[in-house]
């Protein structure tokens, strides 16, 4: 056992980086496959949970393509579990030096089965739109946690606050709030729209057309606020904040275009699915912007401090 433990990373190496990125990518991808389940009307392809049928854990030929799609999405949960376990094991040896990575890996590992249970509840409640919405929001939270993990793995643990004007920090907070509002209202829009996941599933009964307009308000506010973040980061010479703000801005731009096009084309399934996945990417990018308000204590920061000390001597 000791020999196995000694083979684990003693610092953040390529194995940890690969698993961190895999965690984020997998969390986003399962949102895409979950969207495919809903958009193909396969939400009750497996009509019960945790079994696919009362007699079988797997889909049967009689269940057709809908059963295959729903069961395939359930199988991906085991991929997430495997990645989460792998990430947790890899950071065990450095749990004292990098407690942040240990805690994040543990949280994500515990959250994945909780998310699977929520998914099961959506089936047991016949795709209640509010439970389905909760399932999606839980996925967004998992994506955000995974984004924190990737940020910490590549840039290091949290350090001192970046020297920024108070107004800029307030602007970041406003952008984060409008981003969250955009996603949450988007969940309500989807719950009122035609894509219920099954022909017999209920809708939330809200006015879909009105909600689409309401959904656009925080989206445009986020877009404008992000533009202000970019200008501010550029003027302040904050390259990391500028980079992440530009990524956030690009995702928002694509989201707005897709949102307008899908509304005018009657919500085609493929565009709705892309819109759902990009909302998770939006949450990840916004998370990175917030994290960039602090200077990470990574290897580059250490080398920079050593260099400064050498010059001083």
N, C-alpha and C positions, 0 to 999 in steps of 0.2 A: 504493500500500500504506500509506503514511504517512497519507493522508487517511482510510483505513478505520480505522487504529489510533487516530487522533485522535477518531473518533466513539465509541470505546469509553468506558465510564464512567470518570471520574477520581475518583469517590467511590462509596460504596454508594448507588445510586439505585433507582428503582422497577424497572428492568429486572433488576437483580441480585436484588432481593427476590422478584420474580415467579418467576424461574428457580430460586431456592432452594426456595421453597414447592412449585413444580412437581416438583422433584427428590424431595422427601419424599413428596408425594402419589403420584407415579408409582411409587415404590419400594413403597409400601403396596398400590397398586392391582394391581401385577403379582403380588403374593402372592395377591390375591383371584382373579385369572384363573388363576393356577397351581393354586389350590385347586379351581377349577371344572373344570380339566382332570382332576384326580385324582378328584374326587367324581362326575364323569359317566362315569368309566371310559374316559377318552380319553387316558390317559397314553401309550399306544402307537398313538394315532391316526395319527401319523407314525412308522412303525416303525424309522426309522433317523435318523442325524444326521451331518453338518449338512444333508443333503438330507432331504426329507420321505419320498421313496421312492428306491430306487437310481437311478431315471431322472429324477426331478423334484424341484426345490426347493420346489414348492408342492403342496398337497394336490390330489388328483384326485377327480372325482365318485364313483368306485368306493369311495373311503374313507369316504364318508358324513359324518354329522354329527361323528363322533369326529375325523376328519381335519381338519375345519374348525375345531373347538375347539382342537385341539393346534397347528395352524398359526397360528391367530389369536393364541395366547399367544406363539408364537415371534416373530411380527411386532411385538409390543409391545416386544421387546428393542431393536428399532431406534428406537422412540420414546425409550426410556431413553438410548440412545446419543446421539440428537440433543439431548436435554435436557442430558446431561453435557457434550457438546461446546460447546453454547451457554453453559453456566455457566462452563466453563473459559475460553472466549474473552472473556466479559464481565469476568472478573477479571484478565485479562492486564495491563491498563494500571496496575492498582493492586497488582500482585504484590509490590512492595517495601513499600508502606505496609500492605497487608493480606496478609502472607505466609500467615496462617492460612487465609484463604479460598482462596488459590491452591493450597495443599497439599491442602486438603479436596477441592476441585474435581478436582484431579489424581488423588487416591486413588480417588474415586468413579468417575471416568472410566475408570481402569484396572481397577477391580473389576468393572464391569458385564460386560465380555467374559469375565472369569474365571468369573463366575457363569453366563454362558451356556454356557461349556464344561462346567461341573459339571452343568448341565441336560442337555447332550448325553450326558454319561456316564450319567446316570440312564436314558436311553433305551437306550443301548448295553448296559447291564447288566440290561435287562428290568425296570426299576423296582425294583432292589434297595432294600429299605426303609431301609437304613443310608445309601446314597448319596442317596436321596430326602430323608432327614432332614438330611444335610449340606447339600443344596441349600436347604432351608428355613432352616437356621441361618445360611447365608451371606446369605440375604435379610434376616434379622433384623439381621445386622451392617451391611449396607448401609443399612437403615432407621435404625439408630443413628447411623451416619456422617452421613446426611442430616439427622437431627435436630440434630446438632452444627453442621452448616452453617447451618441455619435460625436456630439460637440465636445464632451468631456474626454472621450478617448483620443480624439485628434488634437485638441487644443490644451488639454490639461485641466486640473481642478480649478474651482472658482478662486479668483484672487481679489485684489482691491478694485473698488469702483473706478471706472474710467472717469477722468476729469472732464465733465460735461456740464453745460448750463442746465439749471433746473427745468427750464422750459422744454428742453429737448427730451428730458426724461418723462415729463408730463405728456409730450407728444407721442412717445413710444407707448405709454400706458393707454392713451386714447386709441391708438391704432390697434393695440391688442384687444381692447374692449369691442371696437367696431368689427374686428375680425371674428371674434367669438359670436357677436350678435348676428353677423352675416351667416355664419354656419348654422346657428340655432334656428334662425328664421327659415333658412333653406330646408332644414329638417321638417318644419311645419308645412312648407310648400309641398315637399315630396309626399307628406302624409295626406295632403288634400288632393293630389293629382291622380292621374289614371293608372300609375304603376304600383299596384297594391301587392304584387308578388303572387297573387292568386285571384282567379275570377270571382271568388266568393268572399274575399277579404274585405273588411269594412274600411271606410275612409274616415278621416277625423271630422268631416262635415264642415270645415272652414271654407271660406270663399277663396278658391285657388287663384283666380285672376287678381283679386285684391292683394293676396299674400305675395304674389310675384312682384307687384309694385313695391310693397313694403320691404321685400327682400333686397330690392335694388338700392334702397336708401343707405343702409350701412355699408353696402358693397362699394358704392361711389364714394362715401365718406372715407372708407379705408384706402381707396385708390388715391384720393387727394392727400390724405395724411401721409401715406407712404412716399408720395412725391416730395412732400415737405421734409420727410426723414432723409431722403437722398440728398436734397439740396443742403440740409443742415450737416450731414456727415461729410459731404464734400468740402464745405466751407470750414469745418472744424478739423479737417485732415484725418478723420477716423476711417481708415481703409477697411477695417473689418466690418464696421457698421455699414459702410457704404456698400460693400460686397453683398452682405445679407439683405440689405434694403433693396438693392437692385434685383436680387433673386425674387424677393417677395413681390416687388412691383411687376416683374415679368409674369409671374403666376397669376396675379390679379388681372393683368391685361388679357391673358388667354381666357381666364374664367369669365370675364365680362363679355368677351366676344362670343364664347360658347353659350353663355346664358341668354344673350339676345337672340342668337340664331335658333337655339332650341325652342325658345318661346314662340318664335315666328313660324317654325316648322311643325308645331304641334307636339313638342317633346318626344322626338325620336329616341329610341332606346339607347343607341350607341352614344349619342351626345349627353344624355342624362348620366350614363355610366362614367363617361370621362369627367363630367362635372363633379360627380361624387368623389372620384379619386383625386382630382385637383384640389378639392376642398381640404383633403388630408395633407396634401403637399403645402397648401397655404398655411395650415396650422403648424407644420414643421418649420417652415421658413420664418413665421412670426416668432416661434419659440427661439430660433437662432438669433433673431434681432434682439430679443429681450436678454438672452444670455450674453450677447456681445456688449452689454452695458458694463460688464466687469472684465477686467484684464485677467485672462487665464494664467495660472502658474504652471505653464507647460515647459518642455525642454527648451524652446526658443527663448522664453522669458529668463530661464536660468542662465543660458549662455550669454544673453544680453547683460544680465547683472554681473556675470563674471568678467565680461569684456569691459564694462564700465569701471569695475574695481581695478582691473589691470591698468587702465589708462590713468586712474587716480594715483596709483602707486608710482 
